[in-house]
Amino acid sequence: MALLRGVTGLLWAFFGGGMATMLCFVALPLGGRGNRYQLMIQRVWAKVTLWIFGIQLRIEHRDRLPKGSCIVVANHCSNLDIFVLMSALRGDVRFIAKMELMALVPISLGMWSIGHIFVRRSSRRSGRSAILQAEDQVRHSNAKVLFFPEGTRSLPDGPQLPWRMGAFALAVAAQVPVQPIAVVGTANCWPPNQLFPRAGGEVLLHFLPPVETQGLAKGDRLQLKDQVAACVTERLKSPTQA
C-alpha cells in the first residue's frame, strides 16, 4: 500500500505538473510571469502532491516571513523539500533550480513561465547569470527568491553540506532581508537514496527570525552566511522545540 501511494504520488507530480503547466500558460496573459493565478496553480499542485503522499505539514512562525522582497534560505535533504516550501511560502516566490530539472519538460516549462531560475551547478558563468536574474526579480518584481545554499541534498544522517555564498551576496547587494527556514522530517518521508517516498509522515517548517541586511557591505557577506547557517543548524538540533 505504501509503495502504491508513493508511485501514485510521483505519477501525479509528473502528469499533474503537466496540467499545471498548461494552466500556467493560460494564465500568463493575466499579469505576466509570476502572476497571482500562476502562483495559486503552483501551490495547489504542490499541496495535492503532499496530500497524495500522505504528508502532514506543520508550519511554525510563518508570520515572520517579510511582506516584501527577501531571500529565503533552507536546508536541503530530500526531493520533498521543494513541495513543502512551495506549499508554505506566500507571495511572489521564485526558486533557484538545478539545470537537470529542465529534462522534466512538462514541469520545467511551467517553472519557466512563472519565472523560476535554472542554474548549472558546475558552471560559474551560469551561477553568475542566475544571481543577476534573481537580483532583477528582487529589485523590480518584489519577489521572494528561494535558495538551497547547500547546492544539493545532504545525507539525512550526516551534517549539512557547506553553505555557498550566492544567496547572501544577493541579499547584501539588494539590501533585502534573509529569511531562514529549518526543514525537518522530509528525509524520513522521502530519503534521498530512495526512488519512491514513504507513505505518510510529518514535516515541520520552522520560520526563524529574518536577518536584516540594511547597511551591510560586501565584506559582511561571509559573516551573514555563517550567522544564518548557525541559526538553521541550531534549530535542526532541537526539531521538536516550538
Secondary structure, DSSP 8 states (H G I E B T S, - for coil): -HHHHHHHHHHIIIIIHHHHHHHHHHHGGGTSTT-HHHHHHHHHHHHHHHHHHT-EEEEE-GGGS-SS-EEEEE---STTHHHHHHHH--SSEEEEEEGGGGGSHHHHHHHHHHT-EEE-TT-HHHHHHHHHHHHHHHHHS--EEEE-TTSS---TTS------SHHHHHHHHHT--EEEEEEESHHHHS-TT-SS--S--EEEEEE---B--TT--GGGHHHHHHHHHHHHHHHHTSTT--
